[in-house]
């Protein structure tokens, strides 16, 4: 069964990138890809990891702005420390 080639475009969302990355990892671990396809999958996986890290960095910066650079415990964590 031929595998579809790795997509070159950027993913629309973080979740889409993670799903594609998981699919690539599964195929590579199963040994389903030829050597050239494995190299292409590895390259695409590297691009997806960079994309995901950039998205996480953006979110981290947004949270810092919203919280005023001050870390606050989650409500569940605060409840546990008060008990």
C-alpha positions in Angstrom: 0.0 0.0 0.0 1.6 3.3 -1.0 1.9 6.0 1.6 0.9 9.5 0.9 3.8 11.9 0.7 4.6 14.3 3.5 2.8 17.6 3.3 4.9 20.7 2.8 2.4 23.3 4.0 2.2 24.6 7.6 -0.4 23.0 9.7 -3.5 25.0 10.5 -3.4 24.3 14.3 -1.1 23.0 17.0 -3.4 19.9 17.3 -3.2 19.2 13.6 0.6 19.4 13.8 0.7 17.0 16.7 -1.6 14.5 15.0 0.5 14.6 11.8 3.7 14.2 13.9 2.2 11.2 15.7 1.2 9.6 12.4 4.8 10.1 11.1 6.3 8.6 14.2 4.0 5.6 14.0 4.8 4.9 10.4 8.6 5.3 11.0 8.5 3.0 14.1 6.6 0.4 12.2 9.1 0.3 9.4 6.4 1.0 6.9 8.4 3.6 4.9 11.2 3.2 2.3 14.5 4.9 3.0 13.7 8.0 1.0 10.3 8.3 2.5 11.8 7.9 6.0 14.2 10.7 5.3 11.3 12.9 4.0 9.2 11.9 7.1 12.0 12.8 9.4 12.5 16.2 7.7 8.7 16.9 8.0 8.7 15.8 11.6 11.5 18.2 12.4 9.5 21.0 10.7 6.4 20.0 12.8 8.4 20.0 16.0 9.7 23.5 15.3 6.2 24.7 14.5 4.8 23.2 17.8 7.6 24.7 19.8 7.0 28.1 18.3 3.3 27.8 19.0 4.0 26.8 22.7 6.4 29.8 23.0 3.7 32.2 21.7 1.2 30.8 24.2 3.8 31.0 27.0 4.4 34.7 26.2 0.7 35.4 26.1 0.2 33.8 29.5 3.1 35.9 30.9 1.5 39.1 29.6 -1.9 38.1 30.9 -0.6 37.1 34.3 1.8 40.0 34.6 4.9 37.8 34.7 3.6 36.3 37.9 3.1 32.6 38.2 -0.1 31.7 40.0 -1.2 28.2 41.1 -4.1 26.4 39.5 -7.3 26.5 41.6 -7.0 22.8 42.3 -3.4 23.2 43.5 -4.5 26.1 45.8 -7.3 24.0 47.3 -4.9 21.2 48.1 -2.4 23.5 49.9 -5.2 25.0 52.0 -6.4 21.6 53.2 
